[in-house]
């Protein structure tokens, strides 16, 4: 059954309503109903059962290590000339724009931005992508990505699921959902395997626990993690006690079945998984994990300083980057899908001021996120979190290389993207766009270089490459893309 989480602008504006809906989704994601968590008020698994499960979880962690995924979006269609695919204005003077189809517009930008591309050790970037040069060793820059659409919904959903939509309707499960399911089956079970923020998310054919938990704001998650799960605070003490006694009885019966030699293999597997989930859930609520997401609290001052977050101003690219990093650093989730920026659709003269500033902030937030991951050890061992995290950074398409009559840019199908981190060979550019009108060029996937006999890079190729970089596999029927082998370490 197809499950789609709601975008922020489609959700109820009542915070209590949003929290209630998300708590219900949270319990569902745990694989537990109300009864599965009520027994935590002093009731626990027996010592032998708990020790067995804890040992098994520790062995899984030790044997599998970290394997994480992030899909970070800059929504609205980014300007490649300002960011990932610049041109030198000396080679493209404005008076030649009708012939070249390219107008850099650099002289129209706010004064803090360069009037020419910024050269780094491995590639040039536009004036608004300067923060990324510090991470060029980890970045594979993909140019000439063919989106084959000028429609926001189609481009977003194609990148989201790695399957071309049917009309405007998404097909297939989100790539982040698939990865949550694959890493969970792989032994990386986590209480919240998949976290999403300000994005659509789909689950058509994966296990229900891989469905995204959608958080409606940066500080929403701390609310979910600190509430007494399933038990309203206003419940009278005598009712709470009666419920605990009832679930203690049910729990003991549950354990008796788990330990029984008469349970068949499949039932044993399901019971074992359920008990593991309960142990992980107990870990979650007993670790004061919510404190890691209280971004306004005094104890998070250093985190706010790193990301440049002002108190009570969390819903920015920097707050969202902090949310993504904390989800991995705390061991809460392995698959994170969110928007860093959601206001890039600039068709009018505000393009020069608004688009450039928003794009720069998105790339600066990404740079701070990469620094945070690089300085954070993988909770499951194996170096830094950046070493173990495969990151895709995308936008649904780009903006026209020539300014329109209103002083802005419209929609353009030639795109670019970033592949970063685990399994990715950084310090390189894969693919290219033409030097007139910036159209996608075919490339040889083995070399990453332009080849007229090669292939056009498509969203399914980009996402299949990211999955392969993680050491995971997906069937040809699920995602029909080809792996860009030259992107792999």
C-alpha positions, 0 to 999 in steps of 0.5 A: 500500500502506498503511504505518502507523508504530508508536506509542511504546507499541507499539514495542520497549522495546529502544533498539537495536531502535528505532534499527535499525528507524528506520535502515532506515526512514531509508534507505528514505526517502532512496530509497537502499539500502545500496549507495547510501550506502556509496560516501561513504567518499571516493567522490563524484560527478564534478565536472561532475555534482555542480556541475550538480545542486548548481546545480539544487538551489540554483535550486529553493530560490531559486525556491520559497522556504520552505513548511513545515507542522506538525501539533501534537497535545495528545492525550487531549482538551483542556478548552476551558473551561481553554483555547480556549473559556472562560466567565465563572464569574459568568455560569455559577455552579455552582448553575446547572450542571444548567440551563446544562450548563457548570461552569467549575471554575476555583476548583478549579485550582492557585493559580497559575491565574486564576479567570476568563478572560484577556482579550487584544487579540483574544479571551479564553482560559482560565486555562491558555492565557495564553501564547498571548496573546503570539501572538494576531496570528498565531492564528486560533482556530477554535471549534465544530469538530464531531468527531462522535465521543467515541472517541479513535482516531476523533477522532485519525485523522479529524484525522490524515487529514482523512477520517472513519475506517471504524469505528476504521480510518484512511482515506487518507494523513496530511495531513502525508504529503500535504504532504510529497509536495506540497512535494517535487513542488513542488521542495522536495525534502529528504532527510527530507521528513516527520518524526513523533514519538509519532503515528500516520502513514499513507501509502496513496497518496503517494510512498514518500519522503513516508512519515514517519520516526518518531523514538521519542524527542527525542534519537533523531534525532541518533543517526540523523544521526551514524552512518556510514550503512549501514556498521557501525563494526565492519566490517574496513578491507579489506572496507570498501575492497572495498565502496567500490571496488565502489560506485565502479564502480557509481556511475561506470556510473550517471553514464554512463547519466545523461549518455547522450543515449540515455536516454528522458525518463522514465528521465532524470527518475528518474535525475536525481531519484536523483542529486539525492537522493544529493547531498542525502544527502551534504550531510546527513552532511557538515554535522554536522547531528546536532549540532543535535539533541544537546540534552544537549550543552554547545553546546545550552545556549542552546536548552535555556535557551530551552525550559526543558529540563533536561539528561537530561529531554528527553521533555517538551512543551518538548523536543518543541517544540525537536525540531520547531523544529530540524527546520525550522531546520536544513533537515532537513524541511518537514513535522513531525507530533508530540504536544506533550502526551499525558496529557490524558484526565482523567476523575477528580479529578486533572483539576484538578491534572494536566489544568490543568498539562499543558495549560498546559505544552503551550501554553507549549511552543507559545509558545516554539516560535513565538518560536523560529520567529519569530527564525529565518530561513527557510533557503530565504529569505523572512523568518522561519520563522514567516512561512513555516510553517503550523501546525495545533494540535489535540486529538481532541475536548474534555472535557465542560463540566460536571464529572462526579461524580468531579470530572473531565470526560468526552469531548465532541464539540464541539472547537476548534483553532488555525491559525497562520502562513503564509497564515493571517489571525490575530487572529480567532475563527472559529465558536463553541459554544452558551452552553448545553452548548457544542455546535457552531454553524454558520458562514458560511465567508466571514465566519467568523461564526455563521450558521444557514444555514451549515456545521458545521466539520469536521476535513476543512475545518480541514485543507483550509484549512491546505493552501490556506493553504500555497498547495497544492491537493489533490483533492476525492476525497482530502479532501472538506472546504471551505476556510474562506476567512475564515481565509486572509490 
